[in-house]
Amino acid sequence: MTDRYALVPRRVTAFTGRDFDVHWRYGTNDWDMYTSVMMEDGYRLQQFPFKPGMNAIDLGAHIGTVSLMLASMGVNVYAVEPSPENVDLMRSNVLANKLDSLVKIIPRAISSSAFKTLKLYYADPDDNIVNSVHHFVGWTVDWMPHKVREVLDVPTVTIEEIFRENNLDRCQFVKVDVEGAEWDALKDIPDEILERIDVIMGEVHYKKQGENVDHGSLLPLLRGFFVDASMAYEDYNPAHGPCHIAGGMAYFYYVRQDLPIPVKW
């Protein structure tokens, strides 16, 4: 039997037809991510007309599935991920596929405040099978319903700081999957940064157990700069979790208000 979390090499043929050489940790959700993001285009990346030289920020980059796909299209990607284990695997995947010139890995936790530390929580893999599979997902909020096995102190970064440190004039695409930290990370983005982002998409999670969210829940945080295009992009791929049903988590697609839907750059 393969040891839990042992690295297993695989070749993934993505929805673009490109082959990627990757590793996944046995007994985790890594392979599900390769399947859903890279093979099935769960984030609907093919619906956005990316061009070489564009910029994207991947918040909660995990093992780099979205970053790999965007970089393979010629997009400059700033991949933010706090878990050291995930960073190591993402870096290995990026190097193996010769995309290191396009992917800058930022090993920090996204926050509304820079230059501080947050607690990064890992689910206890011995508690139940769900926690075991999702051990490396990690989260920085203190209300997730998982028994905790490990806690690390991780440094933070803000979206504003990413723009400033990398001299970004415009960012065409921001992907958000940060396990509830989106409420803090997006709340204080300056207007002059919001004006330079075209699309923000990803997952929104409840603030506490028992609260419902839907695809429009985060929009008030973005102060009128965006319109909710969630249902338009849902129509492109209804097999990907429904945007419109309220619950503990929902998918959202927000487009800068002066852009057409679907987006055309």
C-alpha positions in Angstrom: 0.0 0.0 0.0 1.2 3.5 -0.8 2.1 5.5 2.2 -0.2 8.4 3.1 1.0 11.6 1.4 3.7 9.9 -0.6 4.5 11.8 -3.8 3.3 10.1 -6.9 4.3 11.3 -10.4 1.6 11.8 -13.0 1.1 13.2 -16.5 -1.9 15.4 -16.9 -3.4 16.3 -20.3 -5.1 19.7 -19.7 -8.3 21.0 -21.4 -6.0 23.0 -23.8 -4.4 19.7 -25.0 -1.0 20.5 -23.3 0.6 17.7 -21.2 1.9 18.6 -17.8 4.3 16.6 -15.6 3.2 16.9 -12.0 3.3 15.1 -8.6 0.4 14.5 -6.2 0.4 13.5 -2.6 -1.3 10.1 -2.2 -4.4 10.3 0.0 -5.0 14.1 -0.5 -7.2 16.2 -2.7 -4.3 17.0 -5.0 -5.4 14.7 -7.8 -8.9 16.1 -7.6 -7.4 19.5 -8.2 -5.5 18.4 -11.2 -8.7 16.8 -12.6 -11.1 19.6 -11.9 -8.9 22.6 -12.7 -6.6 21.3 -15.4 -8.5 18.6 -17.1 -12.2 19.7 -16.7 -11.5 23.5 -16.6 -13.5 24.0 -13.4 -12.6 27.7 -13.2 -13.8 28.2 -16.9 -10.4 29.7 -17.8 -11.0 28.9 -21.5 -13.9 31.4 -21.5 -11.5 34.2 -20.9 -9.4 35.4 -23.9 -6.0 35.5 -22.1 -3.1 36.9 -24.0 0.7 36.6 -23.4 1.9 39.4 -21.2 -1.3 39.7 -19.2 -1.1 39.6 -15.4 -2.9 37.4 -12.9 -2.9 36.9 -9.1 -3.6 33.4 -7.8 -4.7 33.8 -4.2 -4.7 30.4 -2.5 -2.5 28.9 -5.2 -2.3 25.5 -3.4 -0.1 23.2 -5.6 -0.3 25.6 -8.6 -3.0 24.1 -10.8 -4.5 27.5 -11.8 -1.1 29.1 -12.0 0.2 26.4 -14.3 -2.7 26.8 -16.7 -2.5 30.6 -16.8 1.3 30.5 -17.3 1.0 28.0 -20.1 -1.1 30.7 -21.9 1.7 33.2 -21.5 0.2 35.0 -18.5 2.4 36.4 -15.7 1.2 34.8 -12.5 1.7 35.9 -8.9 0.9 32.8 -6.9 0.2 33.4 -3.2 0.3 30.4 -0.9 1.1 30.2 2.8 1.6 26.5 3.3 5.3 25.5 3.0 4.4 22.0 1.8 2.2 23.4 -0.9 4.8 25.9 -1.9 7.4 23.2 -2.3 5.1 21.1 -4.5 4.0 24.0 -6.6 7.6 25.1 -7.2 8.4 21.6 -8.3 5.5 21.5 -10.7 6.4 25.0 -12.1 10.0 24.0 -12.7 9.1 20.6 -14.2 7.0 22.3 -16.8 9.5 25.1 -17.5 7.1 27.9 -16.4 9.3 29.5 -13.8 9.9 32.6 -15.9 6.1 33.3 -15.7 5.2 32.2 -12.2 6.4 34.2 -9.2 5.6 32.3 -6.0 4.7 34.4 -3.0 4.9 32.2 0.2 2.7 34.3 2.3 -1.0 34.4 3.5 -3.3 37.0 1.9 -4.6 39.6 4.4 -5.8 43.1 4.7 -2.6 43.9 6.6 0.9 43.4 5.4 4.0 42.6 7.5 2.2 40.7 10.3 1.8 37.0 11.0 -1.3 34.8 11.0 -1.9 31.3 12.3 -2.1 28.7 9.5 -4.2 25.7 10.5 -4.0 22.1 9.2 -6.7 19.6 9.6 -5.9 16.6 11.8 -5.6 13.7 9.3 -6.2 11.1 12.0 -9.6 12.6 13.0 -11.5 11.4 9.9 -11.1 10.7 6.2 -12.3 14.2 5.2 -9.6 15.9 7.4 -7.0 13.4 6.1 -7.8 14.2 2.4 -7.9 18.0 3.1 -4.9 18.1 5.5 -2.9 20.4 3.2 -5.7 22.8 2.3 -4.9 25.0 5.3 -6.8 28.0 6.5 -6.1 31.2 8.5 -9.5 31.8 10.0 -10.4 30.4 13.4 -13.9 29.1 12.6 -13.4 26.3 10.2 -15.2 23.1 11.4 -12.1 20.8 11.4 -10.1 19.4 14.2 -6.7 21.0 14.1 -3.5 18.9 13.9 -0.8 21.6 13.3 -0.5 25.4 13.5 2.2 27.5 11.8 2.9 31.2 12.0 3.0 32.6 8.4 3.7 36.1 7.1 1.1 38.1 5.4 0.8 40.1 2.2 -1.9 42.4 0.8 -3.2 42.7 -2.8 -2.0 46.3 -2.7 1.5 45.2 -1.7 1.5 42.6 -4.6 0.7 45.4 -7.0 3.4 47.7 -5.6 6.2 45.1 -5.2 5.8 43.9 -8.8 5.0 47.3 -10.4 1.7 46.1 -11.8 -0.1 48.6 -13.8 -3.0 46.3 -14.5 -4.1 42.8 -13.4 -6.6 41.2 -15.7 -7.5 38.3 -13.4 -7.6 37.6 -9.7 -8.5 34.1 -8.6 -9.6 33.7 -4.9 -9.7 30.4 -3.0 -8.5 31.2 0.5 -10.9 29.2 2.7 -12.7 32.1 4.3 -9.9 34.7 4.4 -11.5 36.5 1.4 -13.7 38.5 3.8 -10.6 40.1 5.3 -8.3 40.2 2.2 -10.8 42.1 0.0 -12.3 44.5 2.4 -9.8 47.3 2.3 -8.4 47.2 -1.2 -7.8 50.9 -2.2 -10.0 52.3 -5.0 -6.9 52.9 -7.2 -6.1 49.2 -7.1 -9.7 48.1 -7.7 -9.7 50.3 -10.8 -6.8 48.3 -12.2 -8.4 44.8 -11.8 -10.6 43.4 -14.6 -11.9 40.1 -13.1 -12.1 38.7 -9.6 -13.4 35.2 -9.3 -13.3 32.2 -7.0 -15.0 30.9 -3.9 -16.8 32.7 -1.1 -17.2 30.9 2.2 -19.4 31.7 5.1 -18.1 33.9 7.9 -19.3 31.5 10.5 -21.1 28.2 10.6 -24.8 28.4 9.9 -24.5 31.6 7.7 -25.5 31.3 4.0 -23.6 32.9 1.2 -24.3 33.1 -2.5 -22.5 34.4 -5.5 -23.3 38.0 -4.7 -22.2 38.0 -1.1 -18.7 39.6 -1.7 -19.8 42.2 -4.2 -20.6 44.9 -1.5 -16.9 44.7 -0.5 -15.8 45.9 -3.9 -17.6 49.2 -3.8 -19.4 49.4 -7.1 -16.3 48.8 -9.4 -17.6 45.3 -10.5 -20.8 43.7 -11.7 -21.8 40.1 -10.8 -21.3 37.9 -13.9 -21.6 34.7 -11.9 -24.7 33.3 -13.6 -23.3 34.2 -17.1 -20.3 32.0 -16.5 -22.3 29.4 -14.7 -24.1 28.8 -18.0 -20.8 27.9 -19.7 -20.3 25.0 -17.4 -23.3 24.0 -15.2 -21.4 20.9 -14.0 -19.2 23.1 -11.9 -20.8 23.8 -8.5 -23.9 26.1 -8.8 -23.3 29.8 -8.4 -26.8 30.6 -7.4 -27.6 28.3 -4.6 -27.0 29.7 -1.1 -25.0 27.6 1.4 -21.7 27.5 3.1 -19.8 28.2 0.0 -20.5 29.6 -3.5 -18.6 30.4 -6.7 -18.5 34.0 -8.0 -17.3 35.8 -11.1 -17.1 39.6 -10.8 -16.2 41.7 -13.9 -15.1 45.3 -13.9 -18.3 47.3 -14.7 -17.0 48.8 -18.0 -16.1 45.4 -19.6 -18.4 43.3 -21.7 -19.8 39.9 -20.4 -18.4 37.5 -21.4 -15.1 39.4 -21.1 -13.3 40.5 -24.2 -10.0 42.3 -23.8 
